Amino acid sequence: MAQKPSIPKGTRDFNPEQVAKRNYIFQTIKKVFETFGFQPIETPSFENSDTLMGKYGDEGDRLIFKILNSGEFLQTFNISLIESIKTILYNLQAYLKKHDDKNTDAIIKSYRDNLLEVFPKILKSNNQIKFEDEKTKFENLCNDIWYFVELYIISIDGNVEKLKNSDNNVLTEFTMKVFGGFSFNLGSGYMNNYISEKALRYDLTVPFARYVVQHQNEIEFPFKRYQMQPVWRADRPQKGRFREFYQCDADVVGSTSLWQEVEFVQLYDTVFSALKLEGVTIKINNRKILSGIAEVIGAQDKLIDFTVALDKLDKIGEEKVKEEMLSKDIPQSGIDKLQPLFSLTGTFESQIESLKTILASSEEGIKGIQELEFIKSAITTLGLQTATLQLDVTLARGLNYYTGAIFEVSAPENVQMGSIGGGGRYDDLTGIFGLKDVSGVGISFGLDRIYLVLEELNLFPETITKTIEVLFINFGDKEALFSLKAIKKLRESGINAELYPDAAKMKKQMNHANKRNIPFVVLVGEEEITSNSYTLKNMISGEQQKLTLEELVSVIK
């Protein structure tokens, strides 16, 4: 029976029209990136797990796709582990026979106490398993395996006696039960290291930080880079949220200047204006303000819990946010102090004034306010084309690495869609990889969501899906060769042209042109070859005219 084809949930195939529309977005963003002085880089699709883990908070870490080590490696490791377990059982069998008395529990306990001496000698014979400087993890591995030895052999009635008198087949049966239980449990962190050491990238920012540290001697700072590549998240698929999607990032590292934040606001505005997507809202906040609020409510040690909950305000509502904060041990008295924050509305300037009152006792919070005032003042002077800059003090973006400005872009109000862009300042991200005092700030465009918004608002230009402008009808080999000479000339002139590959019926070839929305077809028969001319048919009007090659190029172009 043939297998029914399918793709994983949260992924998609793209047809030619969709690819053309996506490329239109890519090209628009790329052009603006380069206009603003950003340079392109690319990084691998997957990174070492320790590069990614711990950079996105608990919620983000759970969404990272881990990659199993190669099947050959796992097979070798598993065979080694099976043989090791079987050796343990042989040794235990011999130990039981040597200490043959009625107190089997004491005998087994004695063997268990010696396991840490016996087991290393068994496992270290496999060169792929290294335990240097991993004493605790190794002991955990021994404990986990011994647990399953006891579970399948010791604690089941009659199995001790059976083990003492068993042959090789019974030992093999016991071994596979122990191995199966242990492999299913995977309780050992050490074992997990051997199963997966790599992971698909969750975003482009952390890999970029790794890139900067690794190539720091080759980079001229400040370094402005853009990157347009796919990322993967083990999220629950829904409208506008996929497990595989593209991000289009721009970052600057090596500068603490707030003029970079000002430029990023302008960059967002320029891109969305170029896409004719008017009315987007560029929301901005500052992590220092969030730190200041946490300080005021007595939750400095729970900043991440506080910001993760606050970031959900527009999704789950005020009461649910308060419930989540309480569940994270943020005191009720502190949550009560947040009440003015939940109802904070008005202009950018009026919200700033309210924040000055709320954060009067927080030096960190006041510094965040001053940074926002600087950015707002510059944008007011410079102006924006079609976007609006809006202060949103509940904007938290629960990622661990933002330290200053935080950005999030919302689609126009008439479109139901999550954020279509976001970013912020990350002063200490490269420090995680050993490069201190390198400040960075960056933004990201959510290509897939932008696509859905442009589609819903019918903002894609009609011309971008046009692939072939003229199709030459195939009447036979002689006519095809004559047509290909013209096609070569048309292509050199920048006109997309092709020959129908088969000398099929005229109706079939014409239908092919109609289905592909090709505006022109060219007919070449004996008469055209003799007169060195071409009959051009307009597929919309039906008009036909006989032209020279030069005239053909001129009319189509």
FIPA-526651 format. One record per residue (C-alpha): residue in three letters; x, y, z. Coordinates in steps of 0.25 Angstrom, whole numbers, padded with zeros to 4 digits, always signed. Example, Ala and Ser with C-alpha at 12.3 -4.5 7.8 and 13.67 -1.06 7.14 Angstrom:
! residues 2
ALA+0049-0018+0031 SER+0055-0004+0029 
This chain:
! residues 557
MET+0000+0000+0000 ALA+0006+0014-0004 GLN+0009+0023+0007 LYS+0000+0035+0008 PRO+0009+0048+0007 SER+0009+0058+0018 ILE+0018+0069+0024 PRO+0020+0071+0039 LYS+0010+0080+0046 GLY+0015+0095+0047 THR+0022+0094+0033 ARG+0017+0098+0019 ASP+0020+0095+0004 PHE+0020+0108-0004 ASN+0015+0108-0019 PRO+0022+0117-0029 GLU+0012+0129-0026 GLN+0015+0128-0012 VAL+0030+0128-0014 ALA+0029+0140-0023 LYS+0021+0148-0012 ARG+0031+0144-0001 ASN+0043+0148-0010 TYR+0036+0161-0012 ILE+0036+0163+0004 PHE+0051+0158+0005 GLN+0056+0167-0006 THR+0048+0179+0000 ILE+0054+0177+0013 LYS+0068+0174+0008 LYS+0068+0187+0000 VAL+0065+0195+0012 PHE+0075+0188+0021 GLU+0086+0191+0011 THR+0081+0205+0009 PHE+0083+0207+0024 GLY+0097+0201+0023 PHE+0095+0187+0028 GLN+0104+0175+0023 PRO+0099+0161+0021 ILE+0104+0148+0028 GLU+0099+0134+0030 THR+0100+0124+0041 PRO+0098+0109+0042 SER+0083+0104+0043 PHE+0087+0097+0056 GLU+0096+0101+0067 ASN+0103+0093+0079 SER+0092+0092+0090 ASP+0099+0099+0100 THR+0100+0111+0091 LEU+0085+0112+0091 MET+0080+0107+0104 GLY+0078+0117+0116 LYS+0077+0129+0106 TYR+0062+0130+0105 GLY+0057+0127+0119 ASP+0049+0114+0123 GLU+0038+0116+0113 GLY+0047+0118+0101 ASP+0057+0107+0105 ARG+0045+0097+0104 LEU+0042+0101+0090 ILE+0056+0098+0085 PHE+0057+0086+0075 LYS+0068+0077+0079 ILE+0075+0068+0069 LEU+0078+0054+0072 ASN+0092+0049+0070 SER+0095+0041+0058 GLY+0088+0027+0057 GLU+0102+0021+0056 PHE+0107+0027+0068 LEU+0094+0024+0076 GLN+0095+0009+0071 THR+0109+0008+0076 PHE+0106+0015+0089 ASN+0094+0006+0091 ILE+0102-0007+0088 SER+0113-0003+0097 LEU+0102+0000+0108 ILE+0095-0013+0106 GLU+0108-0021+0107 SER+0112-0013+0120 ILE+0098-0016+0126 LYS+0100-0031+0122 THR+0114-0031+0128 ILE+0108-0025+0141 LEU+0098-0037+0141 TYR+0109-0047+0139 ASN+0117-0041+0151 LEU+0105-0041+0159 GLN+0101-0055+0156 ALA+0115-0059+0160 TYR+0115-0051+0172 LEU+0102-0057+0177 LYS+0107-0071+0174 LYS+0120-0068+0182 HIS+0112-0063+0194 ASP+0101-0073+0194 ASP+0093-0072+0206 LYS+0079-0068+0210 ASN+0081-0053+0212 THR+0081-0049+0197 ASP+0077-0035+0201 ALA+0090-0033+0208 ILE+0098-0039+0197 ILE+0091-0030+0187 LYS+0094-0018+0195 SER+0108-0022+0196 TYR+0109-0023+0181 ARG+0102-0010+0180 ASP+0112-0003+0189 ASN+0123-0008+0180 LEU+0116-0004+0167 LEU+0124+0010+0166 GLU+0137+0002+0165 VAL+0132-0009+0156 PHE+0124-0001+0146 PRO+0134+0010+0142 LYS+0144-0002+0138 ILE+0133-0007+0129 LEU+0128+0006+0122 LYS+0142+0012+0121 SER+0146+0001+0111 ASN+0137+0009+0101 ASN+0145+0020+0096 GLN+0133+0028+0092 ILE+0129+0029+0107 LYS+0137+0039+0115 PHE+0136+0042+0130 GLU+0147+0051+0133 ASP+0143+0062+0142 GLU+0128+0057+0141 LYS+0128+0049+0155 THR+0114+0053+0159 LYS+0108+0051+0145 PHE+0115+0037+0144 GLU+0109+0033+0158 ASN+0095+0038+0154 LEU+0097+0029+0142 CYS+0101+0017+0150 ASN+0089+0019+0160 ASP+0079+0020+0148 ILE+0084+0007+0142 TRP+0084+0000+0156 TYR+0070+0005+0158 PHE+0066-0003+0146 VAL+0074-0015+0150 GLU+0067-0016+0163 LEU+0053-0013+0157 TYR+0054-0024+0147 ILE+0063-0034+0154 ILE+0063-0032+0169 SER+0049-0027+0172 ILE+0041-0038+0164 ASP+0038-0051+0172 GLY+0047-0062+0168 ASN+0056-0055+0159 VAL+0068-0055+0168 GLU+0068-0070+0168 LYS+0066-0070+0153 LEU+0078-0061+0151 LYS+0087-0069+0159 ASN+0084-0082+0151 SER+0081-0075+0137 ASP+0088-0078+0124 ASN+0092-0068+0114 ASN+0078-0066+0108 VAL+0072-0062+0121 LEU+0083-0052+0124 THR+0081-0046+0110 GLU+0066-0045+0113 PHE+0069-0038+0126 THR+0079-0029+0119 MET+0069-0024+0109 LYS+0058-0022+0120 VAL+0068-0013+0128 PHE+0073-0006+0115 GLY+0059-0003+0110 GLY+0054+0002+0124 PHE+0066+0011+0125 SER+0066+0016+0111 PHE+0051+0020+0112 ASN+0053+0027+0125 LEU+0066+0035+0121 GLY+0067+0040+0135 SER+0081+0043+0134 GLY+0086+0057+0130 TYR+0099+0050+0125 MET+0091+0040+0116 ASN+0084+0052+0110 ASN+0097+0059+0106 TYR+0100+0047+0098 ILE+0086+0046+0091 SER+0086+0061+0087 GLU+0098+0071+0086 LYS+0092+0080+0076 ALA+0079+0088+0074 LEU+0072+0095+0062 ARG+0074+0110+0064 TYR+0062+0117+0072 ASP+0065+0131+0066 LEU+0076+0138+0059 THR+0081+0147+0071 VAL+0088+0137+0079 PRO+0095+0130+0068 PHE+0099+0145+0063 ALA+0105+0147+0077 ARG+0113+0134+0076 TYR+0117+0138+0062 VAL+0122+0152+0067 VAL+0130+0145+0078 GLN+0136+0135+0069 HIS+0140+0145+0058 GLN+0143+0157+0067 ASN+0157+0159+0061 GLU+0151+0159+0047 ILE+0140+0169+0050 GLU+0141+0184+0049 PHE+0133+0190+0061 PRO+0122+0196+0061 PHE+0117+0184+0052 LYS+0104+0185+0045 ARG+0099+0172+0040 TYR+0086+0166+0034 GLN+0082+0152+0033 MET+0070+0145+0026 GLN+0069+0131+0030 PRO+0059+0120+0035 VAL+0058+0117+0050 TRP+0050+0106+0057 ARG+0041+0106+0070 ALA+0034+0094+0076 ASP+0022+0103+0078 ARG+0007+0099+0076 PRO+0003+0102+0062 GLN-0008+0113+0059 LYS-0011+0124+0050 GLY+0002+0132+0048 ARG+0010+0123+0057 PHE+0018+0112+0051 ARG+0029+0102+0055 GLU+0038+0106+0043 PHE+0038+0121+0039 TYR+0048+0131+0034 GLN+0053+0143+0042 CYS+0059+0155+0035 ASP+0069+0162+0046 ALA+0077+0174+0046 ASP+0087+0177+0058 VAL+0098+0186+0062 VAL+0108+0182+0072 GLY+0119+0191+0078 SER+0112+0203+0080 THR+0104+0208+0092 SER+0098+0220+0085 LEU+0083+0222+0086 TRP+0084+0227+0071 GLN+0084+0213+0067 GLU+0070+0211+0074 VAL+0065+0223+0066 GLU+0070+0217+0053 PHE+0063+0204+0056 VAL+0050+0212+0058 GLN+0052+0218+0044 LEU+0056+0205+0038 TYR+0043+0199+0042 ASP+0036+0211+0037 THR+0043+0210+0023 VAL+0041+0195+0021 PHE+0026+0195+0024 SER+0024+0208+0016 ALA+0031+0202+0004 LEU+0022+0189+0005 LYS+0010+0199+0005 LEU+0006+0194+0019 GLU+0002+0207+0025 GLY-0003+0208+0039 VAL+0006+0199+0047 THR+0009+0202+0061 ILE+0024+0201+0066 LYS+0022+0199+0081 ILE+0034+0202+0090 ASN+0038+0200+0105 ASN+0050+0199+0113 ARG+0055+0187+0121 LYS+0061+0197+0131 ILE+0046+0202+0134 LEU+0042+0188+0136 SER+0054+0186+0146 GLY+0049+0198+0153 ILE+0035+0194+0154 ALA+0040+0180+0159 GLU+0048+0188+0169 VAL+0037+0197+0174 ILE+0027+0185+0176 GLY+0038+0177+0184 ALA+0040+0166+0173 GLN+0055+0169+0168 ASP+0058+0155+0170 LYS+0047+0150+0161 LEU+0049+0160+0149 ILE+0048+0149+0139 ASP+0035+0143+0145 PHE+0029+0157+0146 THR+0032+0161+0131 VAL+0028+0147+0126 ALA+0014+0149+0132 LEU+0013+0164+0129 ASP+0016+0161+0114 LYS+0003+0153+0114 LEU-0006+0164+0118 ASP-0012+0166+0104 LYS-0014+0151+0102 ILE-0020+0146+0115 GLY-0024+0159+0122 GLU-0022+0166+0135 GLU-0027+0156+0145 LYS-0020+0144+0139 VAL-0007+0152+0139 LYS-0009+0155+0154 GLU-0012+0140+0156 GLU+0001+0136+0149 MET+0009+0146+0157 LEU+0003+0141+0170 SER+0007+0127+0166 LYS+0021+0131+0164 ASP+0021+0136+0179 ILE+0020+0151+0175 PRO+0013+0157+0187 GLN-0001+0162+0187 SER+0004+0175+0192 GLY+0013+0177+0181 ILE+0003+0173+0170 ASP-0007+0184+0177 LYS+0004+0194+0174 LEU+0004+0190+0159 GLN-0011+0195+0158 PRO-0008+0208+0151 LEU+0001+0201+0141 PHE-0011+0192+0136 SER-0019+0204+0133 LEU-0008+0213+0128 THR-0013+0220+0115 GLY-0012+0233+0107 THR-0001+0239+0099 PHE+0014+0235+0099 GLU+0017+0248+0107 SER+0006+0246+0117 GLN+0010+0232+0120 ILE+0024+0236+0122 GLU+0019+0246+0133 SER+0011+0235+0140 LEU+0023+0226+0140 LYS+0032+0237+0146 THR+0023+0237+0158 ILE+0022+0222+0159 LEU+0037+0220+0158 ALA+0041+0232+0166 SER+0049+0224+0176 SER+0056+0215+0165 GLU+0069+0220+0159 GLU+0069+0209+0149 GLY+0054+0212+0145 ILE+0057+0227+0143 LYS+0069+0224+0134 GLY+0060+0216+0125 ILE+0050+0227+0124 GLN+0061+0237+0120 GLU+0065+0227+0109 LEU+0051+0226+0104 GLU+0050+0241+0104 PHE+0062+0243+0096 ILE+0057+0233+0085 LYS+0043+0239+0085 SER+0049+0253+0084 ALA+0058+0249+0072 ILE+0046+0242+0064 THR+0037+0254+0067 THR+0047+0263+0060 LEU+0051+0254+0049 GLY+0037+0249+0046 LEU+0031+0235+0041 GLN+0025+0232+0028 THR+0013+0223+0031 ALA+0016+0216+0045 THR+0013+0221+0059 LEU+0022+0220+0071 GLN+0015+0216+0083 LEU+0019+0214+0098 ASP+0014+0201+0103 VAL+0019+0199+0118 THR+0014+0184+0118 LEU+0023+0181+0106 ALA+0032+0171+0113 ARG+0037+0160+0103 GLY+0041+0150+0113 LEU+0055+0147+0107 ASN+0066+0148+0117 TYR+0076+0156+0109 TYR+0069+0170+0107 THR+0075+0181+0115 GLY+0070+0194+0109 ALA+0060+0197+0099 ILE+0049+0187+0095 PHE+0042+0187+0081 GLU+0030+0180+0076 VAL+0022+0184+0063 SER+0007+0182+0062 ALA-0001+0181+0049 PRO-0011+0191+0045 GLU-0024+0190+0055 ASN-0032+0184+0044 VAL-0024+0171+0043 GLN-0024+0161+0054 MET-0010+0157+0055 GLY+0001+0155+0066 SER+0014+0163+0065 ILE+0020+0165+0052 GLY+0034+0169+0057 GLY+0041+0172+0070 GLY+0055+0174+0076 GLY+0063+0181+0086 ARG+0076+0185+0093 TYR+0084+0174+0099 ASP+0097+0180+0106 ASP+0102+0167+0111 LEU+0098+0156+0101 THR+0113+0154+0096 GLY+0118+0153+0110 ILE+0111+0139+0111 PHE+0121+0135+0101 GLY+0133+0142+0107 LEU+0133+0155+0100 LYS+0130+0166+0111 ASP+0126+0180+0109 VAL+0120+0179+0095 SER+0107+0185+0094 GLY+0097+0181+0083 VAL+0083+0185+0078 GLY+0075+0178+0068 ILE+0061+0176+0061 SER+0054+0165+0054 PHE+0043+0164+0043 GLY+0034+0153+0044 LEU+0033+0149+0029 ASP+0022+0139+0030 ARG+0013+0148+0038 ILE+0016+0160+0029 TYR+0012+0151+0017 LEU-0001+0148+0023 VAL-0004+0162+0026 LEU-0001+0167+0012 GLU-0009+0155+0006 GLU-0021+0159+0015 LEU-0020+0174+0011 ASN-0018+0170-0004 LEU-0005+0178-0004 PHE+0004+0170-0013 PRO+0006+0176-0026 GLU+0000+0168-0038 THR+0013+0169-0045 ILE+0021+0161-0035 THR+0015+0147-0039 LYS+0018+0149-0053 THR+0028+0139-0057 ILE+0028+0137-0072 GLU+0024+0148-0081 VAL+0024+0141-0095 LEU+0022+0126-0099 PHE+0026+0121-0112 ILE+0017+0111-0118 ASN+0024+0098-0122 PHE+0020+0093-0136 GLY+0032+0084-0138 ASP+0047+0083-0138 LYS+0050+0093-0149 GLU+0040+0103-0143 ALA+0046+0101-0129 LEU+0060+0103-0133 PHE+0056+0116-0140 SER+0048+0120-0128 LEU+0060+0118-0119 LYS+0068+0128-0126 ALA+0058+0138-0123 ILE+0056+0134-0109 LYS+0071+0135-0107 LYS+0070+0150-0112 LEU+0058+0153-0103 ARG+0065+0147-0091 GLU+0077+0156-0094 SER+0068+0168-0094 GLY+0063+0164-0080 ILE+0050+0158-0085 ASN+0045+0145-0078 ALA+0042+0135-0090 GLU+0041+0120-0092 LEU+0037+0110-0102 TYR+0026+0100-0100 PRO+0035+0087-0100 ASP+0026+0078-0107 ALA+0019+0079-0121 ALA+0006+0077-0115 LYS-0008+0081-0120 MET-0009+0096-0122 LYS-0021+0096-0112 LYS-0013+0090-0101 GLN-0002+0100-0103 MET-0011+0111-0102 ASN-0018+0106-0090 HIS-0005+0105-0083 ALA-0002+0119-0086 ASN-0015+0123-0080 LYS-0014+0115-0068 ARG+0000+0121-0065 ASN-0006+0136-0068 ILE+0005+0138-0079 PRO+0001+0150-0086 PHE+0007+0147-0100 VAL+0009+0135-0109 VAL+0018+0135-0122 LEU+0014+0126-0133 VAL+0025+0122-0143 GLY+0021+0113-0155 GLU+0027+0111-0169 GLU+0022+0125-0173 GLU+0029+0132-0162 ILE+0042+0125-0164 THR+0042+0128-0179 SER+0039+0143-0176 ASN+0048+0143-0164 SER+0037+0149-0155 TYR+0028+0145-0143 THR+0013+0145-0141 LEU+0011+0151-0127 LYS-0003+0149-0120 ASN-0008+0157-0108 MET-0015+0147-0100 ILE-0023+0157-0093 SER-0029+0165-0105 GLY-0027+0154-0115 GLU-0020+0163-0125 GLN-0009+0157-0134 GLN+0002+0164-0142 LYS+0014+0160-0150 LEU+0027+0166-0145 THR+0042+0165-0148 LEU+0051+0161-0136 GLU+0054+0175-0133 GLU+0040+0179-0133 LEU+0036+0167-0124 VAL+0046+0171-0114 SER+0041+0185-0114 VAL+0026+0182-0113 ILE+0028+0172-0101 LYS+0038+0180-0094 
